[in-house]
Amino acid sequence: MPIDREKATLSLDEPVSRVRLVSPARASALEKLGVRTLRDLLTHFPRSYIDLSQVETCGTARIGEVCTIRGTVHEIKLKKPRYNLKLVEIALVDGTGILIVTCFRQPWLMDQVKAGDAVAVSGKVTFDYGYKRMTNPFIEVIGEGEEVTGSVVPVHPATEKLTAAWVRRIVANGLEAAEGLFDPLPLGLRLRYRLMSRNAALRAIHFPRTMPEADEARRRLVYEELLYLELFLMQEGAARSAGCVPHAHVVDGPRLAAFASSLPFELTGEQQRARDEILSALAAPTVANHMLLGDVGTGKTVVAGHALAAAADSEGQAMLLAPTEVLARQHMEGLGERLEGAGVRVALLTGSTPSGERAAIVEGFASGEVDVLIGTHALLSDDVVPRNLTLAVIDEQQRFGVDQRAKLLEKGEAPDALYLTATPIPRTLALALYGNLTLSYIKHRPHDSARRTTRVLSREQQGDAFEAAREALDRGDQVFVVCPLVGKDAEARDAKAAGRTRDADAAGEEYHPAVAIEDDADLSGDDVTAATREAEMLQRTTFADWTVGLLHGGMGAEAKREVMEQFRKGEVQVLVATTVIEVGVDVPNATVMIVQDADRFGLAQLHQLRGRVGRGEKAAEVFLVSASQREESLARLAAMESTDDGFELAAFDLSLRREGDILGNRQHGASGLKLVNIMRDGAVIEAARADAQALLEVDPNLEEPDHVALAREVRLAFAHESAIVGG
């Protein structure tokens, strides 16, 4: 019977319940894995493979090496060494010896593995108490009459109610249902890169005959993911300006010249290059979408000031949106006053602006009497209507939602957009996330900042950190103590890392997910009572001779501002924080920071935190106290000791973890990148971006016959996404 290719392709979007062996109960279990359709099932890729062509025996397995051992379960026991710790211990035999397998916090294995089962385990071999051992290896039951085809067994993400073996059976049936589906990639691209067909790639990544075949399948599917993403981003960027007359800004006007000459310092080479790239984008007869990426203190704001002056020279208006009132006021006091000195009319609008003053500012902006309006979310109010908005600048853009960014841009007719971010995003990741933007980088601070050292300490060593803090206080300096997880037990801390947990470590006691805190959202929901007790304890004991202040998530904006102002003035010498330490706060006298549970932070968040100290001329010390002794956690934190470069840290973090984890970015299309590794796939990202540009240059709407299937896949892949930059 001939294969119906159209039917196979359309079946991808049918419910997974249509797949053979998927009962209502299994459909419910699959939904918990994010699998609702056949497409979801076929992109539910294996997390690893057990290579049965490289099997060792219990007798030949070498201590310290990773290998696969196939044997029979002699005995399986559930043990409870502590009231809150369960472990399963499996004795595996194969005729040459015995291997003891220990699995922490996986009690459901008692229902899935039975004595007499044939299993394969893959992990690192250790030796302890007279036996060879594996801790938390990948375990696959390969008995129960199941035949393992080929020499490679895929290990799919599974649930307690749906084993990896069952997922494997269901995926095999799903592949059968989709047999013969159309390949959306144009033939020319497949031939250029020698890529497998889509059908062959899906089959090979789920059930490879060899590991090289799995690698080839992954190569095809990675390119496919990235091409879809780049096409989506570029088409969305083009849609924003469709039918609109773009603004070609004047970039050699008198206000811009006056602003530049008023600067009391000369821009660095990086700042000059970023300024020139931004002004070039503004002057072009197309809508500008530009992002300026720079570490804390690299001078992004002063570079953006040139763009604001250019908008005034062009008889247009500009808006500068900041995430907090503290930061907006800082922009007004620094940048705003300098722009006013250059003849640019500037106003500040925030939530606390008095009603009478607010009405006058809104009226002045509507009439064109105000050239640049700086503010917070208050700028997004419906009654804030510019006369002729030609430039929108969004500072710390990752802190705004998609809808908020879109609402600002809608206040003008396709205004040029400039996004500023201090999140250190390597170029390859930036291309994947922001394919519809042009990019500028400022990687180095204009002046050597005060020397700042970072040390990683265990909990047993944290006394060193508090001793250093007391010495700093004796000198008249100030101290930050950051403890966002105070009061939370082990289970609550693990829950903070929802979806990001890894296997437990060998000791069991130090069971910590790699990261729980990636961004501001992860610092919400702190325990106010425990935080208060912690601050009171530190006041009574460690810092009895000084004043301790507390910043926690339950405080209102005004209360937070008051505490920060007391700290800035020196009325509070020690600030205990369980929540975000405001971006715009500059306390040059703060020279010591202690971060508790540092192993729970992403490196980018830790780097942002330590940027709060060492902002003056005094040397600063940062102490990262790790609750975990896992080798992986300590190695990651050690990178903080060796470099102060945010981009270098981000690249290192990417080499260890997924790109979605780095950004904590839950509302961007890139969250759909299931196979892409940003560091490893940099060349593929560049190629996909260039290919997307080339395709859209000749066929902007992907309407040609060879592109129709591709257009459909892009549309379906991002049906619920928006590309209004940033996250």
C-alpha positions in Angstrom: 0.0 0.0 0.0 1.5 3.4 -1.0 2.4 5.9 1.8 0.0 8.9 2.0 2.6 11.6 2.6 0.1 14.4 3.1 -1.8 12.4 5.7 1.4 11.5 7.5 2.4 15.2 7.6 -1.0 16.4 8.8 -1.1 13.7 11.5 1.7 15.5 13.3 -0.8 17.9 14.8 -3.3 15.2 15.9 -3.7 14.3 19.6 -1.1 11.8 20.9 -4.0 9.7 22.0 -4.4 8.6 18.4 -1.1 6.8 18.6 -1.3 3.0 19.2 -0.9 2.0 22.8 -1.7 5.5 24.2 -4.5 4.9 26.6 -6.2 7.8 28.4 -4.0 7.2 31.4 -0.9 7.2 29.3 -2.0 10.3 27.5 -2.4 12.0 30.9 1.2 10.9 31.9 2.5 12.1 28.5 0.9 15.5 29.0 2.9 15.9 32.2 6.0 15.6 29.9 4.6 18.3 27.7 3.5 15.8 25.0 0.0 16.5 23.7 0.3 15.9 19.9 2.2 13.5 17.7 4.6 16.4 16.9 5.4 16.7 20.6 6.0 13.0 20.8 8.4 12.9 17.9 10.3 15.9 19.4 10.5 14.3 22.8 14.1 13.4 22.2 16.2 10.9 24.2 18.2 12.5 27.0 20.9 9.9 26.6 21.8 6.6 25.0 23.1 3.3 26.4 25.6 2.0 23.9 25.4 -1.8 24.2 28.2 -2.1 21.7 30.5 -0.9 24.5 29.3 -3.1 27.3 31.7 -4.1 30.1 31.1 -6.9 32.6 31.1 -6.4 36.4 34.6 -8.0 36.3 36.1 -5.9 33.5 34.6 -2.5 34.4 37.4 -0.2 35.5 37.2 2.0 38.6 36.7 5.7 37.8 35.5 5.2 34.2 32.0 5.6 32.7 30.6 2.5 31.1 27.6 0.3 30.5 27.0 -3.0 32.3 24.3 -5.4 31.4 23.2 -8.0 34.0 20.4 -9.5 36.0 18.8 -8.0 39.2 19.7 -10.3 42.0 18.1 -8.2 44.8 16.4 -4.8 45.1 15.9 -3.0 48.5 14.4 0.3 49.7 16.4 1.9 52.5 15.8 4.9 54.7 19.1 6.0 56.2 17.4 9.2 57.4 13.8 10.1 58.0 13.8 12.4 55.0 16.1 10.3 52.7 15.0 7.3 50.7 17.3 5.3 48.5 17.0 2.2 46.4 19.9 -0.3 46.4 20.1 -2.9 43.5 22.5 -5.8 43.4 23.3 -6.6 39.8 25.1 -9.8 38.7 26.4 -11.0 35.4 28.4 -14.2 36.0 31.7 -12.3 36.4 30.9 -10.4 39.6 28.4 -8.1 41.4 27.7 -4.4 41.0 25.9 -2.4 43.7 23.7 0.3 42.2 22.4 3.1 44.6 19.6 5.4 43.5 18.8 8.4 45.8 15.3 9.7 46.1 13.9 7.4 43.4 11.6 5.1 45.5 9.4 4.4 42.4 12.1 2.1 41.1 10.8 -0.5 43.5 7.7 -0.7 41.3 9.6 -0.6 38.0 12.5 -3.0 38.6 12.1 -6.5 40.0 14.5 -9.3 41.0 15.2 -11.4 37.9 14.9 -8.4 35.4 17.5 -8.0 32.8 18.8 -4.4 33.0 21.5 -2.2 31.5 23.0 0.5 33.7 25.3 3.2 32.5 27.3 5.4 34.8 30.6 6.0 36.6 32.1 3.0 38.4 33.4 3.6 41.9 34.7 1.2 44.6 33.5 1.3 48.2 32.9 -1.1 51.1 34.4 -4.0 49.1 32.1 -3.7 46.0 32.1 -2.0 42.7 29.3 0.6 42.6 27.3 3.0 40.5 25.4 6.0 42.0 22.3 7.2 40.2 23.2 5.7 36.8 20.9 5.5 33.9 18.9 2.3 34.3 17.0 0.5 31.5 14.9 -2.6 32.0 15.5 -4.5 28.8 13.7 -7.7 29.7 10.0 -8.2 29.8 10.1 -9.8 26.4 11.2 -6.5 24.8 13.7 -6.8 22.0 16.4 -4.2 21.8 17.0 -3.5 18.1 20.5 -2.5 17.3 23.3 -1.8 19.8 22.1 1.6 21.1 19.2 1.9 23.6 17.6 5.4 23.8 16.8 6.8 27.2 13.8 9.1 26.9 12.6 11.4 29.7 10.0 9.5 31.6 7.7 9.9 34.6 6.9 7.8 37.6 3.8 6.4 35.9 5.3 6.0 32.4 8.7 4.3 32.2 11.4 5.0 29.6 10.7 1.6 28.2 7.0 2.5 27.6 7.9 5.9 26.2 10.2 4.1 23.8 7.4 1.8 22.6 5.0 4.7 22.1 7.6 6.8 20.2 8.2 3.8 17.9 4.4 3.7 17.2 4.4 7.5 16.6 7.2 7.1 14.0 5.2 4.5 12.3 2.1 6.8 12.1 4.2 9.6 10.6 6.1 7.5 8.1 6.7 9.3 4.8 5.9 12.8 6.0 7.0 15.7 3.8 10.4 17.3 4.4 10.0 21.1 4.9 13.7 22.0 4.2 14.3 23.0 0.6 16.3 20.4 -1.3 19.1 22.9 -2.0 19.8 23.4 1.7 19.7 19.6 2.4 22.2 19.0 -0.4 24.5 21.9 0.6 24.9 20.6 4.1 24.4 16.9 3.3 21.5 16.5 5.8 19.4 13.5 6.4 15.7 13.7 5.4 13.4 14.7 8.2 11.8 11.3 8.4 15.2 9.5 8.5 16.5 12.0 11.1 13.6 11.5 13.5 13.9 7.7 13.2 17.7 7.8 13.7 17.6 10.2 16.7 15.1 8.0 18.5 16.5 4.6 17.5 20.0 4.9 16.1 21.9 1.9 15.0 25.2 3.5 16.0 26.2 6.6 17.9 27.5 8.4 14.7 24.1 7.9 13.2 22.5 9.6 16.2 25.0 12.5 15.8 24.0 12.9 12.1 20.4 12.9 13.0 21.0 15.6 15.7 22.9 17.7 13.2 19.9 17.8 10.8 17.4 18.5 13.5 19.5 21.2 15.2 19.8 23.1 11.9 16.0 22.7 11.4 15.2 24.2 14.8 17.5 27.1 14.3 16.3 27.9 10.7 12.7 27.9 11.9 13.6 30.3 14.8 15.6 32.7 12.6 12.9 32.8 10.0 10.3 33.5 12.7 12.3 36.3 14.3 13.1 38.0 10.9 9.5 37.7 9.7 8.1 39.2 12.9 10.6 42.0 12.8 9.6 42.8 9.2 5.9 42.7 10.2 6.4 45.4 12.8 7.3 48.0 10.1 5.1 46.6 7.3 3.2 49.5 5.6 4.9 52.2 7.7 7.2 55.0 6.7 10.5 54.5 8.6 12.3 57.3 10.3 15.7 58.2 8.9 17.2 60.1 11.9 19.6 63.0 11.5 22.9 62.0 13.1 25.0 65.1 12.6 22.7 67.7 14.2 23.6 70.4 16.8 22.1 68.8 19.8 24.0 65.6 19.3 27.2 67.5 18.8 26.5 69.6 21.9 25.8 66.4 24.0 29.0 64.7 22.8 31.1 67.7 23.5 29.6 68.1 27.0 30.9 64.7 28.2 33.8 65.1 30.7 35.6 62.1 29.3 36.5 60.6 26.0 34.5 57.5 24.9 36.5 54.3 24.8 37.0 52.5 21.5 34.2 50.0 22.2 31.8 52.8 23.2 32.7 54.8 20.0 32.1 51.7 17.9 28.7 51.0 19.6 27.7 54.7 19.2 28.5 54.6 15.5 26.7 51.4 14.9 23.6 52.7 16.7 23.6 56.0 14.9 24.1 54.2 11.6 21.0 52.1 12.3 19.0 55.2 13.2 20.1 57.0 10.0 19.2 54.1 7.7 15.9 54.4 5.8 14.6 51.2 7.5 13.2 50.6 10.9 16.0 50.0 13.4 15.9 47.1 15.9 19.2 47.4 17.7 20.4 45.8 21.0 23.3 47.2 23.0 24.8 44.5 25.3 27.2 45.6 28.0 28.3 44.5 31.4 27.4 46.6 34.5 29.4 49.8 34.5 30.4 49.8 30.8 28.7 53.0 29.9 25.7 51.8 27.9 23.5 54.7 29.1 25.9 57.5 27.9 26.1 55.7 24.5 22.3 55.6 24.3 22.2 59.3 25.1 23.6 60.0 21.6 20.6 58.3 20.1 18.2 60.4 22.3 19.9 63.6 21.1 19.7 62.4 17.5 15.9 62.0 17.9 15.6 65.6 19.1 17.7 66.8 16.1 15.3 64.9 13.8 12.3 66.8 15.1 11.1 63.6 16.6 10.6 62.4 20.2 12.1 59.6 22.3 11.0 57.6 25.3 13.4 55.9 27.7 11.7 53.1 29.7 13.5 51.9 32.9 12.4 49.0 35.1 12.4 50.9 38.4 11.9 54.4 39.7 15.4 54.4 41.3 17.0 53.7 37.9 14.7 56.2 36.1 15.6 59.0 38.5 19.3 58.1 38.1 18.9 58.4 34.3 17.2 61.8 34.8 19.8 63.1 37.2 22.8 62.0 35.0 21.7 61.6 31.4 18.7 63.9 31.5 20.5 66.9 32.9 23.3 66.5 30.3 20.8 66.3 27.5 19.0 69.5 28.7 22.4 71.2 28.7 22.6 70.3 25.0 19.2 71.9 24.2 17.1 68.7 24.5 13.8 69.2 26.5 13.6 66.2 29.0 11.0 65.2 31.5 10.6 62.4 34.1 7.4 60.4 34.6 7.0 57.7 37.3 4.2 56.3 39.4 5.0 58.7 42.2 4.9 61.9 40.0 2.3 64.3 41.6 -1.0 64.4 39.5 -0.7 68.1 38.6 2.9 67.7 37.4 2.0 64.5 35.6 -0.8 66.2 33.7 1.6 69.0 32.6 4.2 66.4 31.4 1.6 64.4 29.5 0.3 67.5 27.8 3.8 68.7 27.0 4.7 65.4 25.5 1.5 65.3 23.4 2.1 68.8 22.1 5.8 68.2 21.2 7.2 70.5 23.9 9.0 67.6 25.5 11.6 65.9 23.3 12.6 63.0 25.6 10.4 61.4 28.2 12.2 59.2 30.8 10.2 57.0 33.1 9.0 53.7 34.4 5.9 51.6 33.6 4.0 54.9 33.9 5.1 55.6 30.3 2.9 52.7 29.2 -0.3 54.4 30.4 -2.9 55.0 27.6 -3.0 58.7 28.2 0.8 59.1 27.5 0.6 59.9 23.8 3.6 61.4 22.0 3.2 63.8 19.1 5.8 62.1 17.0 7.7 59.1 18.6 10.6 58.2 16.5 12.8 56.3 19.0 12.0 54.0 21.9 14.8 53.0 24.3 14.2 50.2 26.7 16.8 49.8 29.5 17.3 46.4 31.2 14.9 45.2 28.5 14.9 41.6 29.8 12.9 42.8 32.8 9.9 43.8 30.7 7.3 41.4 29.3 6.6 41.0 25.6 3.3 42.9 25.9 5.0 45.8 27.7 7.6 46.2 25.0 5.0 46.0 22.3 2.8 48.6 24.0 5.7 51.1 24.1 6.5 50.6 20.4 2.8 51.0 19.5 2.9 54.7 20.7 4.6 55.6 17.4 4.4 54.7 13.8 7.2 52.1 13.6 9.7 54.0 15.8 13.3 52.9 15.8 14.0 50.7 18.8 17.1 50.5 21.0 17.3 47.8 23.7 19.9 47.9 26.5 20.8 44.9 28.6 23.4 44.1 31.2 22.8 40.4 30.8 26.0 39.0 29.4 24.8 37.1 26.3 27.5 35.6 24.0 27.1 36.4 20.3 26.0 32.9 19.3 23.2 33.0 21.9 22.3 36.5 21.0 21.9 35.5 17.4 19.7 32.6 18.3 17.5 34.7 20.6 17.4 38.0 18.7 17.8 37.0 15.0 15.8 40.1 14.0 18.1 42.6 15.7 21.4 44.1 15.0 23.9 43.9 17.9 26.5 46.0 19.5 28.8 45.0 22.4 30.7 46.9 25.1 32.6 44.3 27.0 35.1 46.4 29.1 34.6 49.1 31.7 35.9 52.5 30.6 38.1 52.8 33.7 39.6 50.1 35.9 37.2 49.6 38.7 38.4 49.0 42.2 40.0 45.6 42.7 37.3 43.0 43.5 38.1 39.5 44.7 35.8 36.6 44.9 36.1 33.5 47.1 34.1 30.3 47.1 33.6 28.9 50.6 31.9 25.9 52.1 29.3 26.3 54.9 32.0 25.2 57.4 34.2 28.1 56.1 31.6 30.8 56.2 33.1 32.2 59.4 35.9 33.6 57.2 33.4 35.6 55.3 31.8 37.1 58.5 35.2 37.9 59.9 36.1 39.8 56.7 32.8 41.6 57.0 33.5 42.7 60.6 36.9 43.9 59.5 35.3 46.0 56.8 32.8 47.4 59.2 35.6 48.3 61.6 37.1 50.4 58.7 33.8 52.2 58.2 32.7 50.2 55.2 29.4 48.5 54.6 28.3 45.0 53.9 25.6 43.0 51.9 24.4 39.6 53.1 22.3 37.9 50.5 20.2 34.9 51.7 17.1 34.3 49.4 16.5 30.7 50.5 16.6 31.3 54.3 13.9 29.4 56.1 13.3 26.9 53.3 13.9 23.2 54.0 15.6 20.9 51.4 12.4 20.0 49.7 11.3 23.7 49.3 14.7 24.5 48.0 14.5 21.7 45.4 11.1 23.0 44.4 12.6 26.4 43.7 14.5 24.7 40.9 11.3 23.2 39.3 12.2 21.6 36.1 15.9 22.2 36.5 16.8 19.4 38.9 19.6 16.9 38.2 20.4 13.6 39.7 21.4 13.4 43.3 25.1 13.3 44.1 26.9 10.3 45.5 26.6 11.4 49.1 22.8 12.0 49.1 23.0 14.7 51.8 24.1 17.3 49.3 21.2 16.8 46.9 21.1 20.1 45.2 19.8 21.0 41.7 22.5 22.8 39.7 20.6 26.1 39.8 17.4 27.4 41.4 17.9 31.2 41.0 18.3 32.4 37.5 16.5 35.8 37.5 14.4 38.2 39.6 11.3 36.0 39.3 13.1 33.2 41.1 13.7 35.5 44.1 10.0 35.9 44.7 8.1 34.1 47.5 10.7 34.5 50.1 10.0 33.5 53.8 9.5 36.9 55.5 9.4 35.4 59.0 12.6 33.5 58.5 14.3 36.5 56.9 13.3 38.7 59.9 14.7 36.1 62.3 17.9 35.9 60.3 18.4 39.6 60.4 17.6 39.8 64.1 20.1 36.9 64.7 22.8 38.6 62.8 22.1 41.9 64.7 22.3 40.1 68.1 25.4 38.1 67.3 27.7 38.6 64.4 27.0 42.3 63.8 26.0 43.4 67.4 28.0 46.6 67.1 26.4 47.8 63.9 22.9 48.5 62.5 21.4 45.7 60.4 18.7 46.4 57.8 16.4 44.0 56.0 15.2 43.9 52.4 12.6 41.2 51.6 10.0 40.4 49.0 7.1 41.2 51.3 8.0 44.9 51.5 6.3 47.5 49.4 8.2 49.7 46.9 8.3 52.7 49.3 9.6 50.6 52.2 12.3 49.1 50.0 13.4 52.6 48.8 13.5 53.8 52.4 15.8 50.9 53.5 18.0 51.3 50.5 18.3 55.1 51.1 19.3 54.4 54.8 22.0 52.0 53.5 23.1 54.5 50.9 23.4 57.2 53.6 25.3 54.9 55.9 22.6 54.8 58.6 22.4 51.0 58.0 25.8 49.4 57.9 24.7 45.8 57.1 22.0 45.0 54.6 20.4 41.5 54.7 18.6 40.9 51.5 16.3 38.0 50.4 15.1 39.7 47.3 16.5 41.8 44.4 19.1 44.4 45.3 18.0 47.3 43.2 19.9 47.7 39.9 20.2 51.4 40.1 21.6 51.6 43.7 25.2 52.8 43.8 26.8 52.5 47.3 30.6 53.1 46.8 31.1 52.4 50.5 29.9 48.8 50.2 33.0 46.6 50.0 31.9 43.1 51.2 29.1 40.8 49.9 28.3 37.4 51.4 26.0 35.2 49.2 24.4 32.2 51.0 23.4 29.2 49.0 25.5 30.5 46.1 25.4 27.1 44.4 21.7 27.8 43.8 22.4 30.9 41.7 23.1 31.0 38.0 26.5 32.6 37.2 24.8 35.5 35.4 22.8 36.3 38.5 25.8 36.0 40.8 27.8 38.3 38.5 25.0 40.9 38.6 24.9 40.6 42.4 28.6 41.1 42.9 28.4 44.2 40.7 26.9 46.0 43.8 30.2 46.1 45.5 33.5 47.6 44.4 31.8 50.5 42.8 34.0 53.1 44.4 37.8 53.4 44.8 38.0 50.8 47.6 38.8 47.2 47.0 36.0 44.8 47.5 35.5 41.2 48.6 32.8 38.8 47.5 32.2 35.5 49.4 30.1 32.8 47.8 29.0 30.2 50.4 28.1 26.9 48.8 25.7 24.5 50.5 26.8 21.7 48.1 30.1 20.0 48.0 29.4 18.4 44.6 32.3 18.7 42.3 30.2 20.1 39.5 28.7 22.8 41.6 32.1 23.9 43.0 33.7 23.9 39.6 31.0 26.2 38.3 31.4 28.6 41.2 35.2 28.5 40.9 34.8 30.3 37.5 33.6 33.3 39.6 37.0 33.4 41.3 39.0 33.3 38.0 37.3 36.0 35.9 35.3 39.2 36.4 34.2 39.2 32.7 30.4 38.6 32.5 30.6 37.4 28.9 33.3 34.9 29.7 31.2 33.6 32.6 28.1 33.3 30.4 30.1 31.3 27.9 31.4 29.0 30.6 27.9 28.6 32.0 26.6 27.7 28.5 29.2 25.0 28.2 27.8 23.4 31.3 24.1 24.0 31.0 21.3 24.7 28.5 20.8 28.1 27.1 17.3 28.4 28.4 18.7 27.9 31.9 21.1 30.7 31.5 18.6 33.4 30.8 15.7 32.2 32.9 13.8 33.2 29.9 10.3 31.6 29.9 8.5 33.6 27.3 10.7 33.5 24.2 10.6 31.3 21.2 14.1 30.0 21.9 12.6 28.0 24.8 11.6 25.6 22.0 15.2 24.8 21.1 15.3 21.2 22.4 18.5 20.1 20.8 20.6 23.2 20.3 23.8 23.7 22.4 24.8 27.3 21.9 28.6 26.8 22.5 28.8 23.6 20.3 26.5 24.8 17.6 27.8 28.3 17.0 28.6 27.6 13.4 25.2 26.1 12.7 23.6 29.3 14.2 25.6 31.5 11.9 24.7 29.3 8.9 21.0 29.2 9.8 20.8 33.0 10.2 22.5 33.6 6.8 20.2 31.0 5.1 17.1 32.6 6.7 18.2 36.0 5.4 18.8 34.7 1.9 15.5 32.9 1.8 13.5 36.0 2.9 15.3 38.3 0.5 13.9 36.3 -2.5 10.7 35.2 -0.9 9.7 37.4 2.1 6.5 35.6 2.8 7.8 32.1 1.9 5.1 31.7 -0.7 7.0 29.9 -3.5 6.1 26.2 -3.9 9.4 25.0 -2.5 8.8 27.1 0.6 5.2 26.4 1.4 5.9 23.4 3.7 8.7 25.4 5.4 6.4 28.4 6.0 3.8 26.0 7.6 6.3 24.5 10.0 7.6 27.9 11.1 4.0 29.1 11.7 3.1 26.0 13.7 6.4 26.0 15.7 5.8 29.5 17.0 2.0 29.7 17.0 1.9 31.0 20.6 5.0 33.2 20.5 5.8 36.9 19.9 9.1 38.2 18.8 8.9 41.7 20.4 12.4 41.3 21.5 14.0 40.1 24.6 12.3 37.4 26.5 
